[in-house]
Amino acid sequence: MSPPSPAGLTATASSEKITLTGAQETLLATLYGRALDATAKPKPVLGDRWAADTVRRINYDFAGRTGIGAAEAASVALRARALDRWTADFLARHRAVTVVHLACGLDARCLRVGQAAAAAAGHDVRWIDVDLEDVVELRRKLFAGVIEEGGDGQGGGLDYALVAGSAAEPDAWLGRIPADRPTLVVFEGLTMYLREGEGRRLFESIVRRFRPVGGEIACDAFGTVAIRLQGLIKAVKDSGSVLHWAIDDPKLLETWCDGLRLVEDQLTIEMPGIEELPLVSRMQAWAVAWIPYLREAGRLLRYEF
């Protein structure tokens, strides 16, 4: 029997039935993590109210299928907040900017970060969310009236677009993204689902497309130990997904692309805000920090080109 949904996250009578499978289904785990964090007491880490609203509109056994509890939710939120901060920093350094959120899933980063930047005087923010066709269709249904393409709705002055495309085939859609201003490409929970060759092609295509105007890539990654222990990740196991690509040496990616430079390499157990996690999670992080092989299970990476 699945555990009950936490108070405030029960699906509505008109909720959307989910048919995603495989790696796409795992986006619901991170969505649920952000939603649980949004309802956490006394204070959430990320406070993503859009995630909580979205979960209420979906007919899915989140508690039973994802394996996400309070501790995992806080970790998910902490990772999202770290990437939000890198995104906000990039936006603050450029008046006219493009953000490409690849494998966006049902993430509201465009609202958490993009909306505020677009509202600032003199800022011109083009935000493009990219994911596979069935995810894009689901996102259009669930975010209707919240943010609309072209800048309407609660997105305010955000020049927003939603594009269908695969991270494994970047050249099929990257040409549709204007390369006329500094560009940040951000992706979360993606690299580990790619094969190394697909990851290399993705980085090469991004740099080739946007290097003339300059930009950055911000993402997370798993190390070899996390790939080997993937059977312990319930959302991955139950969805039938397989994790492939481990990034143990982030500097190696610099050799793939002329002009690519690693500027930040942050282990997830050392993310700012670890002290905000539940006690059990803090104790786990402390223990893992002393085990060399395990401490590099996950990391956040920021490159510039």
N, C-alpha and C positions, 0 to 999 in steps of 0.2 A: 504494500500500500504506500502511495506517495504521501509525503508530509503535506500538511495544508499550506496554502499560500499565506504569507504574512499579512497582517491587517493592512488594508489600504492598497493591496496589489491583486485583489480578486478580479478576474475577467468580467466584463460587462456582458449582458445578454446578447448584444449585437457584435460580439468580438469576432475577429478575423481568424478563420481556420488556417493553420500553418501546414504547408506541404513540403517545406525545405528538407533536404536530406544531405548526408555527407558533410563535407567541410562547411557548406553554407548553413547547415543547421547549427553549427557551433557558434554562429554569430548571436544566437539567442542566449547562450550562456553568458557572454560578456554584457549583453543588454540587461539580463536579469541581475548580474552583479552590480551594474550601475543603478538599477532600480532599487535593489535592496539597500544600497548605500544611501540613496536619496531619502529613504524612510528610516534610516538609522538614528538612534538616540544615544547620547544627547546631541551629537553633531555629526553630520555626514562628512566624508572626506572630499567628495566631488560635488555632491548636491545637484545631480542631474535630474531635475523635475520632469524633463521630457521623456527620460527613460522610464520613469514610473508611469507616466501617462500612456506610453506606448505598450507597456506590459499589460495594462488593464484592458487594452483593446485587442489583445491576442488570445486566442483559444489554444493553449498549449500547456503541457504539464511541466512548467518551469522547475518547480521544486524537485520533482521526481526525475527529470531527464538531465538536468545540468550538473547536479552535485555541488551547486554553489550555495554556501551558507554565509553567515555574517563575516567570518574571517576571510574567506575567498573574495567576497564582495568588496571588502575594504582594500584588498590587494589589487583587484581589478580597477577600482576607482583611483587608487594611487598611481597606477601606471597611466591611466587615461589623463589624470591631472598633470603628470610630468610632460606628456606629449602636448597637452593643451598649452602649457607654459612655454614650450619651445615654439609652438605655433604663434602664440600671442607675441612672443619676442620678435619673431620674424615680421609679423604684421606691424609692430611698433617701429621697426627700422626702415619701413618702406611706405611711401605715400600711395603709390599705385602698385598693386600686387595681385598675383594669382595664387590661390591655394587649391591643390588637387588632393582630395582625400580619397585615396585608392582603397578598394575593399571596404567601403564605408559602412556596409551593413545597415543597421538601423541606428547608427550612432548620430547624436545631435551635436557633434562638434561644431558644425556650421552655425548653430544657434548659441552654444556655450561661448564660443570664441569669435567666430566671424561676425555675428550680429553686432557685438560691442565695438569691434574695430571699424565696421562700416558706418556706425553712428558717429564716430569721431570726425570732427571738422577736417575737411581736406583729404580724407582717406577714400580711395577708390579700391574696393575689394571685390575681386571676381573669385567666386568660390564654386568649384566643380566637384561634385560627389560622383564617384565611379564604382560600379559593381556589376555583377553578372545580371543578365536580363530579368530573371525571375525575382531577384532581390530588388532590382530597380522598380519593377511593377508593384511589389509589396510595399516598398518605401513610399511610392506615390500615393497609395491608398491610405497608409497610416499617417503620413505627414500632410495630407491634404488640408489646407486651411491653416497650417502651422507655418510652413514656408513654401512658397510657390516659385517655380522657375521664372526667371526674369526679374526677380526682386520684389514681387508682390507679397502680401501677407505679413506675418509678424517678423519676417526677415528684415524689414525696414529697407535700408539702402543697399542691402547686399545684392550684388549681381550674381544670382544663383542659377546653376544648371545641374542637371542630373544626366549622366552619360552611362550607357551600357557598354561594358568592356571587361576583358579578362586580363588579370595581371600576368598570366602566362603568355598572352599574345599582345604585348603593348603596342606594337607598330600598327595594329588594326584600328586603334582609336586615338593614339597620342597626337596624330596629325590634326585631329579636330580641336585640340586645345591650342589657343593662340599663344605663340611664343613672342610676346611683345613687351613683357615686363618681368621683373624678378619673380620667380616661381618656387613655391615650397610644395613638395610632394610628401605627404604624410600617410603612413599606413601602420595599422595596429593589428596584431594577431594574423599576419599574412605570411611572413617570410618562411615560417616553419612548415607551411603547407605546400610550398613550392619545392621543386627539385633544384639542385644547385645551378644547373644549366639555365633553368627558367629564371632564377633569381639574377644570375649574371646578365641575361638578356634584358631583364627589366631595368637594372641599374644602367646598363649601357644605353638603352633607348631613352631613358629619362635624361641622362647627361647629354647625349647627342642632340636631343630636341631643345633643351633649355639652356645649355651652356652659353650660347651667344648673349643671353640676357641675364645669366647668373641665377643662382638659387641654392636650395638646400633639399636634402632628403632626411626625414626624421622617421624612425621606425623602432620596433622592438624585435628581438631575436632570441632564439633558444640556443643553448650550447648542446654538445653531444650528449651530456648526461640527461638532459630533459627529453631529447629525442628517444633515448633508450628507455626511459621510464614513462613513455607516453601511455602505456596501458593503465597507469594509475590515474589518468585524467579522465574522469567519468564522461564529460561532454564529448571528448574525442572518441573514446571507446564505444559509447552507446550510439553515436552517429555513424559509426563505421568508417570514420576518417583515418587517414594515415599521415603522420608527420615525417618530413623528409630532410629538410635542410637545416644543418647546424652551423652557426657562425661562431667559431671559437677564436678566430683571429680577424677582428674587424678591419685591421690594416690591410689585409689581403685584398679587399675590395678596391682599394686605391689603385692596385696594379691592373685592374680590369678596365678602368676608365681614365683617360687622359684628363687631368684637371680635377679629379675627385679627391677630396681631402677629409679625413676623419677629424672632427673638431670636438666631439664629446662621446665618451664611451662610459656609460654608467651602469654598474651592476644593479639589478632590480632589488637586491637585498640592501643596497646602499642609497636607494632613492630618498630624496628629501621627504620627510613626513612619516618615515617608518615608525616613529614614536607615537603616531596617531592610530596605529593598528591595534586591534584587540590584544590583550595580554598574551594569549596563546600564540598569536601570529608573531608578536615581538620576540617571544622566547624561541620560536622556530627559526626566525631570521637570525637571531644571535647564535644559535647552535650551528646553523648552516654556514655562517660567516667564518667559522673556524675549520671548515672542511674544504680544502682547496678544490676538489673535484666538483663539489656541489655548489660552491659559492658562485660559480660561473654558469649556472643553469639558465639564467635569463639576464638580458641586458637591454638597455636603451641606447640607440645609436643616432648620432647626428653628423651628417656629412655636408660639406659645401662644395660647390663647383662653379 
